[in-house]
Amino acid sequence: MSATTEVTGYAKATITQPISRRGSLSHLLMRMRRRWQLYALLILPLAFVLVFNYVPMLGAQIAFRDYTARGGVWGSEWVGLENFQRFFDSYLFGRIIMNTFTLGLYSLVAGFPIPIILALSLNQVRVIWFKKLVQMVTYAPYFISTVVMVGLLLQFFNPRFGVISSISMALTGQPINILNDPNWFQTLYVGSGIWQGMGFATVIYLAALTTIDPSLHEAAVVDGASRLQRIRHIDLPGIMPVTTMLLILNLGNFLNIGFEKVLLMQNTLNTSVSEIIDTYVYKIGLASTALDFSYATAIGLFKGVIALVLVVTANWAVKRMGQEGLW
């Protein structure tokens, strides 16, 4: 009797499962029919993403082909991993990878904590006009274009008439040539990037700080907690989900250092430290007379795989630490 009941129950479960799935599908279709205007608004953005983000992925196959304009993407000869092997065997491989990782790590380590510190400091300011003034001054450089930013750097650090060189001439009698010194390239790049981008990131953290319940601070003040203690035990845990999410996204863009800025700041004297993956891909694929699209695509695809591995690893590490991940 019990066996029959168990079999019957199993039969009911197997019968009701497809029915429930069918019911949920019909319910979804009914909701879409009822709110078809909202779904219609998604057509254009969805088409934009498909056409400009997913369809171009089909062209990534030229990394595995000997691409020619006559053969096209589908008609060129298949060469497998030959382009990747060519890059790995190149004498520039070690230098390019090292420059890219060094500049990315320098930007992440030096630039990521500063907006957090600035946001936590501004959140403790009670003078409203001073707080808004600091926000405006730090946020304004974000709207400066890359070309204008590099132009300012060229003018400011010019060895003949730049401000820094003029100060050096007045103090030591010798000009200082920072722009052409390879030892200064990474610091100049990262420092200007922090100055330009910290205001925008600070706004994000300030928005996260506004979601913290004020009663937590009131209770901490009653218990005698200092400002530093409240920042450590209330503000930092409150913005930790946003911080981890931005950290994962920054790791995903770890290798996307900034092609335009590096290329504009690059010259023959600092190429040994300024040649990164993006600039090398540009020179191989577009700036050279050979126009080796397959080789350039292979290098770009290699960079994309590394970025994917970094994002997945960072997301796994964050979830292992008990924080919220991207998925």
C-alpha positions as CSV (number, residue, x, y, z in Angstrom):
1,M,0.0,0.0,0.0
2,S,2.7,2.4,0.9
3,A,4.7,1.5,-2.2
4,T,1.6,2.2,-4.3
5,T,1.2,5.5,-2.6
6,E,4.8,6.4,-3.2
7,V,4.5,5.5,-6.9
8,T,1.3,7.5,-7.2
9,G,2.9,10.5,-5.5
10,Y,5.9,10.3,-7.9
11,A,3.5,10.1,-10.8
12,K,1.6,13.1,-9.6
13,A,4.9,15.0,-9.2
14,T,6.0,14.1,-12.7
15,I,2.7,15.1,-14.2
16,T,2.3,18.4,-12.3
17,Q,5.8,19.6,-13.1
18,P,5.3,20.2,-16.8
19,I,1.9,21.5,-16.1
20,S,3.3,24.1,-13.7
21,R,6.0,25.0,-16.2
22,R,3.4,25.4,-18.9
23,G,1.3,27.5,-16.5
24,S,4.3,29.8,-15.7
25,L,5.0,30.2,-19.4
26,S,1.4,31.2,-20.1
27,H,1.4,33.5,-17.1
28,L,4.6,35.2,-18.5
29,L,3.0,35.6,-21.9
30,M,-0.1,37.1,-20.3
31,R,2.0,39.6,-18.5
32,M,3.9,40.5,-21.6
33,R,0.6,41.0,-23.5
34,R,-0.8,43.1,-20.7
35,R,2.4,45.3,-20.6
36,W,3.5,45.2,-24.2
37,Q,4.3,48.9,-24.2
38,L,7.1,48.4,-21.7
39,Y,8.5,45.4,-23.6
40,A,8.4,47.4,-26.8
41,L,10.6,50.0,-25.2
42,L,13.2,47.3,-24.8
43,I,13.5,46.5,-28.5
44,L,15.8,49.4,-29.4
45,P,18.3,49.0,-26.5
46,L,18.3,45.2,-26.9
47,A,18.9,45.6,-30.7
48,F,21.7,48.0,-30.0
49,V,23.4,45.6,-27.6
50,L,23.0,42.7,-30.0
51,V,24.3,44.6,-33.0
52,F,27.2,46.4,-31.4
53,N,28.3,44.0,-28.7
54,Y,27.4,40.4,-29.7
55,V,27.4,40.4,-33.5
56,P,31.0,41.8,-33.7
57,M,32.1,38.7,-31.7
58,L,31.7,36.7,-34.9
59,G,34.6,38.7,-36.3
60,A,36.9,37.4,-33.5
61,Q,37.4,34.3,-35.5
62,I,39.9,36.1,-37.7
63,A,42.3,35.7,-34.8
64,F,42.4,32.0,-35.9
65,R,42.7,32.8,-39.6
66,D,45.2,34.4,-42.0
67,Y,42.8,37.3,-42.8
68,T,42.9,38.8,-46.2
69,A,40.5,41.4,-47.6
70,R,39.8,39.2,-50.6
71,G,38.9,36.2,-48.6
72,G,37.0,38.1,-45.9
73,V,36.2,36.8,-42.5
74,W,34.7,33.5,-43.6
75,G,36.9,32.8,-46.6
76,S,40.4,33.4,-45.2
77,E,42.7,30.5,-44.4
78,W,42.3,28.8,-41.0
79,V,45.6,28.8,-39.1
80,G,44.5,27.8,-35.6
81,L,46.7,29.2,-32.8
82,E,49.5,30.4,-35.0
83,N,48.8,34.1,-34.3
84,F,48.8,33.5,-30.6
85,Q,52.0,31.5,-30.8
86,R,53.6,34.3,-32.8
87,F,52.7,36.8,-30.0
88,F,54.0,34.5,-27.3
89,D,57.3,34.0,-29.2
90,S,57.7,37.8,-29.8
91,Y,60.6,39.5,-28.1
92,L,58.2,42.2,-27.1
93,F,55.8,39.9,-25.3
94,G,57.4,40.1,-21.8
95,R,57.9,43.8,-21.9
96,I,54.3,44.5,-23.1
97,I,52.7,42.2,-20.6
98,M,54.9,43.6,-17.8
99,N,54.1,47.2,-18.7
100,T,50.4,46.5,-18.9
101,F,50.2,44.7,-15.6
102,T,52.5,47.2,-13.8
103,L,50.5,50.2,-15.0
104,G,47.2,48.5,-14.3
105,L,48.3,47.4,-10.8
106,Y,49.7,50.9,-10.0
107,S,46.5,52.5,-11.1
108,L,44.4,50.1,-9.0
109,V,46.4,50.2,-5.8
110,A,47.0,54.0,-5.9
111,G,43.7,55.1,-7.3
112,F,41.1,52.8,-5.8
113,P,41.3,53.8,-2.1
114,I,41.5,57.6,-2.6
115,P,37.8,58.1,-3.6
116,I,36.8,56.0,-0.6
117,I,38.9,58.1,1.8
118,L,37.6,61.3,0.2
119,A,34.0,60.2,0.5
120,L,34.4,59.2,4.1
121,S,36.0,62.5,4.9
122,L,33.4,64.6,3.1
123,N,30.6,62.6,4.9
124,Q,31.9,63.8,8.2
125,V,32.0,67.5,7.1
126,R,29.1,69.5,8.6
127,V,29.9,72.8,6.8
128,I,27.6,72.5,3.8
129,W,29.2,75.1,1.6
130,F,32.7,73.7,2.1
131,K,31.5,70.2,1.4
132,K,29.8,71.3,-1.9
133,L,32.9,73.3,-2.9
134,V,35.2,70.3,-2.4
135,Q,32.8,68.1,-4.4
136,M,32.7,70.6,-7.3
137,V,36.5,71.1,-7.4
138,T,37.2,67.3,-7.3
139,Y,34.4,66.4,-9.8
140,A,35.1,69.1,-12.4
141,P,38.3,67.4,-13.9
142,Y,36.2,64.4,-14.8
143,F,34.7,66.4,-17.7
144,I,38.1,67.2,-19.2
145,S,38.7,65.1,-22.3
146,T,41.7,62.9,-22.6
147,V,43.3,65.1,-25.3
148,V,42.9,68.2,-23.2
149,M,44.3,66.4,-20.2
150,V,47.4,65.3,-22.0
151,G,47.7,68.8,-23.5
152,L,47.7,70.2,-19.9
153,L,50.4,67.7,-18.9
154,L,52.5,68.6,-21.9
155,Q,52.2,72.3,-21.1
156,F,52.7,71.9,-17.3
157,F,55.7,69.6,-17.5
158,N,57.3,71.1,-20.7
159,P,61.1,71.1,-20.2
160,R,61.5,74.6,-21.7
161,F,58.6,76.7,-20.4
162,G,56.6,74.4,-18.1
163,V,55.9,75.3,-14.5
164,I,57.9,72.5,-13.0
165,S,60.9,73.2,-15.2
166,S,60.7,76.9,-14.4
167,I,60.7,76.1,-10.7
168,S,63.7,73.7,-11.2
169,M,65.5,76.4,-13.1
170,A,65.0,78.9,-10.4
171,L,66.1,76.6,-7.6
172,T,68.9,74.5,-9.3
173,G,69.7,76.3,-12.5
174,Q,68.9,73.1,-14.5
175,P,65.6,72.2,-16.2
176,I,63.8,69.0,-15.5
177,N,62.5,66.8,-18.3
178,I,59.8,64.7,-16.7
179,L,57.9,64.0,-19.9
180,N,60.8,62.2,-21.5
181,D,62.0,60.4,-18.4
182,P,60.9,56.7,-18.4
183,N,61.0,56.6,-14.6
184,W,58.3,59.3,-14.4
185,F,55.9,58.0,-17.0
186,Q,53.8,55.7,-14.8
187,T,53.7,58.1,-11.9
188,L,52.6,60.9,-14.2
189,Y,50.0,58.7,-15.9
190,V,48.5,57.4,-12.6
191,G,48.6,60.7,-10.8
192,S,46.8,62.6,-13.5
193,G,44.3,59.7,-13.7
194,I,43.6,59.9,-10.0
195,W,43.1,63.7,-10.1
196,Q,40.7,63.4,-13.0
197,G,38.6,60.4,-11.9
198,M,38.4,60.6,-8.1
199,G,35.6,63.1,-8.0
200,F,33.2,60.8,-10.0
201,A,34.0,57.7,-7.9
202,T,33.5,59.8,-4.7
203,V,30.0,60.7,-5.8
204,I,29.2,56.9,-6.0
205,Y,30.5,56.3,-2.4
206,L,28.7,59.3,-1.1
207,A,25.5,58.0,-2.5
208,A,26.1,54.7,-0.8
209,L,26.8,56.5,2.5
210,T,23.4,58.2,2.4
211,T,21.7,54.8,2.6
212,I,23.2,54.1,6.1
213,D,20.6,54.5,8.9
214,P,21.4,57.7,10.9
215,S,20.2,56.0,14.1
216,L,23.4,53.8,14.0
217,H,25.5,56.9,14.3
218,E,23.3,58.3,17.0
219,A,23.6,55.2,19.0
220,A,27.3,55.1,18.5
221,V,27.6,58.7,19.7
222,V,25.6,57.8,22.8
223,D,28.0,54.9,23.5
224,G,30.9,57.3,23.2
225,A,32.4,56.2,19.8
226,S,34.7,58.6,18.2
227,R,34.5,59.7,14.5
228,L,37.2,57.2,13.5
229,Q,35.4,54.4,15.3
230,R,32.1,55.3,13.6
231,I,33.8,55.4,10.2
232,R,35.4,52.0,10.8
233,H,32.4,50.2,12.3
234,I,29.5,51.9,10.5
235,D,30.5,53.7,7.3
236,L,33.0,51.2,6.0
237,P,30.7,48.1,6.4
238,G,27.8,50.2,5.0
239,I,29.6,50.9,1.7
240,M,31.3,47.5,1.5
241,P,28.8,46.0,-1.1
242,V,29.4,49.0,-3.4
243,T,33.1,48.8,-2.8
244,T,33.4,45.1,-3.7
245,M,31.2,45.6,-6.8
246,L,33.4,48.5,-8.1
247,L,36.6,46.5,-7.2
248,I,35.4,43.6,-9.4
249,L,34.5,45.9,-12.2
250,N,37.9,47.6,-11.9
251,L,39.6,44.2,-12.1
252,G,37.6,43.5,-15.2
253,N,39.0,46.7,-16.7
254,F,42.5,46.0,-15.3
255,L,44.0,45.7,-18.7
256,N,41.9,48.4,-20.3
257,I,44.3,51.0,-19.0
258,G,43.5,53.8,-21.4
259,F,44.7,53.5,-25.0
260,E,44.3,57.2,-26.0
261,K,46.1,58.7,-23.0
262,V,49.0,56.3,-23.1
263,L,49.4,56.8,-26.9
264,L,49.3,60.6,-26.5
265,M,51.8,60.5,-23.7
266,Q,54.1,58.1,-25.5
267,N,57.3,59.1,-27.2
268,T,60.5,57.5,-28.4
269,L,62.2,58.0,-25.0
270,N,59.6,56.4,-22.8
271,T,58.5,53.5,-25.1
272,S,60.3,51.0,-23.0
273,V,57.7,51.5,-20.1
274,S,54.7,52.9,-22.1
275,E,54.2,50.2,-24.7
276,I,51.1,48.3,-23.5
277,I,48.8,45.8,-25.2
278,D,46.4,48.4,-26.6
279,T,49.0,50.6,-28.1
280,Y,50.8,47.6,-29.6
281,V,47.5,46.3,-31.1
282,Y,46.9,49.7,-32.6
283,K,50.4,49.9,-34.2
284,I,50.2,46.3,-35.5
285,G,46.6,46.4,-36.8
286,L,46.2,50.0,-38.0
287,A,49.3,52.1,-37.8
288,S,51.7,49.8,-39.6
289,T,51.8,49.3,-43.4
290,A,51.3,45.5,-43.0
291,L,47.8,46.0,-41.5
292,D,48.0,42.6,-39.8
293,F,44.4,42.3,-38.6
294,S,44.7,38.6,-37.6
295,Y,47.7,39.2,-35.3
296,A,46.2,42.3,-33.7
297,T,42.8,40.5,-33.1
298,A,44.6,37.5,-31.5
299,I,46.4,39.8,-29.1
300,G,43.1,41.6,-28.3
301,L,41.4,38.3,-27.8
302,F,44.2,37.2,-25.5
303,K,43.7,40.3,-23.4
304,G,39.9,39.7,-23.2
305,V,40.4,36.2,-21.9
306,I,42.8,37.4,-19.2
307,A,40.2,40.1,-18.2
308,L,37.5,37.4,-18.0
309,V,39.7,35.3,-15.8
310,L,40.4,38.2,-13.5
311,V,36.6,39.1,-13.2
312,V,35.7,35.5,-12.4
313,T,38.5,35.1,-9.9
314,A,37.7,38.4,-8.2
315,N,34.0,37.5,-8.0
316,W,34.8,34.1,-6.5
317,A,37.2,35.6,-3.9
318,V,34.7,38.3,-2.9
319,K,32.0,35.6,-2.4
320,R,34.4,33.5,-0.4
321,M,34.9,36.4,1.9
322,G,31.1,36.6,2.5
323,Q,30.5,39.7,0.4
324,E,28.0,40.2,-2.4
325,G,29.3,39.3,-5.9
326,L,28.2,40.3,-9.4
327,W,26.5,36.9,-9.8
